[in-house]
Amino acid sequence: MTVTNTTNVLMVITSHDKLGNTGEKTGFWLEEFASPYYQLIDAGFNVTLASPLGGQPPLDPKSAETDFQTDATRRFEQDKANQAVLATTTKLELIDANDYAAVFYPGGHGPMWDLTTNQKSIALISAFIEQNKPVAVVCHSTSVLLNVKDKNGAAIVQGKKITGFTNSEEDAVQLTDIVPFLLEDELIKQGANYQKGDDWASFVVEDSGIISGQNPASSSEVATRLIKQLS
């Protein structure tokens, strides 16, 4: 089957809200959702939001702090219509890859706990890759690739240029001992050609249809590259 509408893009957001055993909250990172979301809809794409549990996905409260605000997050804060869209995400199990031209995964720490091992998500990514449709990830959401295999059973990241949140960035936010694994280490273990730029600076790589960004500052560039691939 081929995609029925080349302007349909899927965005998959975490449903996980617990930051390990700290008693603190986590979830998706606001900038990593808002910036790509607006870039896509402003470019004329129809964006479907999905999450493992459906409904309102949890926002990492830290990402709503003043220091992390951008034009896109401020726009979203005033945007009641799209806040309502986010509050009613579709259950991931109801999604069919054939209906979309590409998929984007916003980060935040949440995906490390739920989407990394979510079998529906893994199957969706496999389907997008097999259909030569772009898969875009940023920051911690690169973890959604870790358990995806190719047709020969090899890790999908093996030999590919991939980036994601670095060990040094994780250390800087003092979560090295809280997260279930260190993303940089796991990508290297899976045989990825792991790439990174300076901490907190925008850094994006593309390889074999996978577009990956290192950190929140990379989210806009990931979306720009995705739109370029789709145009």
C-alpha positions in Angstrom: 0.0 0.0 0.0 1.1 3.6 -0.6 0.3 6.6 1.5 -3.0 8.0 0.6 -2.1 11.6 1.3 1.5 12.9 1.0 0.6 15.8 3.3 -0.2 13.7 6.3 2.5 13.5 9.0 2.3 11.5 12.2 3.7 12.9 15.5 4.1 10.3 18.3 4.4 11.6 21.9 5.2 9.9 25.1 2.6 9.0 27.7 5.1 8.4 30.5 5.2 11.0 33.3 7.4 9.5 36.1 11.1 10.5 36.3 12.4 7.1 37.5 12.0 6.7 41.2 12.7 10.4 42.0 9.0 11.3 42.6 9.4 14.0 40.0 7.4 14.3 36.8 8.7 14.0 33.2 7.0 13.7 29.8 7.6 15.4 26.5 9.7 18.5 26.1 7.6 21.5 25.0 10.0 23.1 22.5 10.6 19.7 20.8 6.9 19.4 20.2 5.9 23.0 19.5 8.5 24.1 17.1 8.2 21.1 14.7 4.4 21.0 15.1 4.1 24.6 13.9 6.7 24.3 11.2 4.8 21.3 9.8 1.3 22.9 10.0 2.6 26.2 8.7 4.0 24.4 5.7 0.6 22.9 4.9 0.9 19.4 6.4 -1.9 17.7 8.3 -0.4 16.5 11.6 -1.9 13.7 13.5 -0.9 13.5 17.2 -0.7 10.0 18.8 0.5 8.6 22.1 0.5 5.1 23.7 -2.4 5.9 26.0 -4.2 8.5 23.9 -5.6 11.7 25.3 -3.5 14.4 27.0 0.2 13.5 27.0 2.3 14.6 30.0 4.4 17.7 29.7 7.8 17.7 31.4 7.2 20.6 33.8 10.8 21.8 33.5 10.2 22.5 29.8 7.6 25.1 30.7 10.0 27.1 32.8 10.9 30.6 31.6 14.5 29.7 30.6 13.3 27.2 28.0 10.7 29.3 26.2 10.9 30.0 22.5 8.7 31.7 20.0 7.0 28.4 19.3 6.3 27.6 22.9 5.0 31.1 23.5 2.7 30.7 20.5 1.4 27.4 21.8 0.8 28.9 25.2 -1.7 31.3 23.6 -3.1 28.7 21.1 -6.3 27.2 22.7 -7.3 25.4 19.5 -4.0 23.4 19.2 -3.9 22.9 23.0 -7.2 21.1 22.5 -5.7 19.0 19.7 -2.9 17.9 22.0 -5.3 17.0 24.7 -7.0 14.5 22.4 -4.1 12.5 21.0 -5.1 9.3 19.1 -4.2 5.9 20.7 -1.1 4.6 19.0 -2.6 1.2 18.5 -5.2 2.8 16.1 -2.5 4.3 13.8 -1.7 2.8 10.3 1.7 3.8 8.8 0.2 3.6 5.3 -1.8 6.8 6.1 1.2 9.0 6.6 4.1 10.3 4.6 6.5 10.6 7.6 6.7 10.3 11.4 8.2 12.7 14.0 9.0 11.8 17.6 9.4 14.8 20.0 11.8 14.1 22.9 11.8 14.7 26.6 12.8 11.9 29.0 9.4 10.2 28.8 10.1 8.2 25.5 13.0 6.4 27.2 10.6 4.6 29.4 7.6 3.9 27.2 8.2 4.4 23.5 11.6 2.6 23.4 10.0 -0.7 24.1 6.5 0.0 22.7 5.8 -2.8 20.2 3.3 -0.7 18.1 5.9 2.1 17.9 8.6 -0.3 16.9 6.4 -1.8 14.2 5.4 1.6 12.9 9.0 2.7 12.6 9.8 -0.5 10.7 7.0 0.1 8.3 8.1 3.7 7.6 11.6 2.6 7.0 10.5 -0.3 4.7 8.3 2.2 2.8 11.2 4.6 2.4 9.3 7.3 4.4 11.2 9.6 6.7 11.5 9.0 10.4 12.5 12.1 12.5 13.7 12.0 16.1 15.2 14.5 18.5 17.0 14.5 21.8 15.8 11.5 24.0 13.3 10.3 21.4 16.2 8.8 19.4 15.8 6.0 21.9 12.7 4.9 20.0 15.0 3.5 17.3 17.0 1.2 19.7 14.8 -1.9 19.4 13.9 -1.5 15.7 15.4 -4.2 13.5 15.7 -4.4 9.7 14.5 -7.2 7.5 17.7 -9.2 8.4 17.2 -8.8 12.1 20.0 -6.3 12.5 19.6 -3.1 14.5 18.1 -0.4 12.3 20.7 2.1 13.6 23.7 -0.2 12.8 26.2 1.6 10.6 24.0 4.7 10.3 24.9 8.3 11.3 22.7 8.9 14.3 22.7 11.5 17.1 20.8 12.0 20.3 21.2 13.4 23.8 24.8 13.1 24.8 26.3 11.6 28.0 27.7 15.0 28.9 24.4 16.7 28.4 22.7 14.1 30.6 25.4 14.6 33.2 24.8 18.4 33.1 21.1 18.0 34.0 22.2 15.5 36.7 20.1 12.6 35.5 22.9 10.2 34.6 21.9 7.9 37.5 18.1 8.3 37.0 17.5 7.5 33.4 17.1 3.8 32.5 20.1 4.0 30.2 22.5 6.5 28.6 21.3 7.1 25.0 24.8 7.8 23.6 26.1 4.5 25.1 23.2 2.4 23.8 23.4 3.8 20.3 27.1 2.9 20.2 26.3 -0.6 21.5 23.8 -1.1 18.7 26.5 -0.2 16.2 25.3 3.2 15.3 27.8 5.7 13.8 27.1 8.0 16.7 27.7 11.7 15.9 27.5 14.7 18.2 28.2 18.4 18.2 28.8 20.8 21.1 26.5 20.4 24.1 23.3 22.4 23.8 24.0 23.5 20.2 21.8 22.5 17.3 23.2 19.4 15.6 21.4 17.2 13.1 22.4 14.3 10.9 20.5 12.4 8.2 21.1 8.8 7.0 18.9 6.4 5.1 15.7 8.3 5.8 16.4 8.8 9.5 16.7 12.4 10.6 18.0 12.8 14.2 18.7 15.8 16.3 21.0 16.0 19.4 19.0 18.1 21.9 16.1 20.6 22.2 18.0 23.3 20.2 18.0 20.8 17.3 14.2 20.4 17.0 13.6 23.2 14.6 16.4 22.0 12.2 15.1 18.4 12.3 11.7 19.7 11.2 13.2 21.8 8.5 15.1 18.8 7.2 11.9 16.6 7.4 9.9 19.2 5.4 12.7 19.3 2.8 12.6 15.5 2.4 8.8 15.7 1.9 8.8 18.5 -0.6 
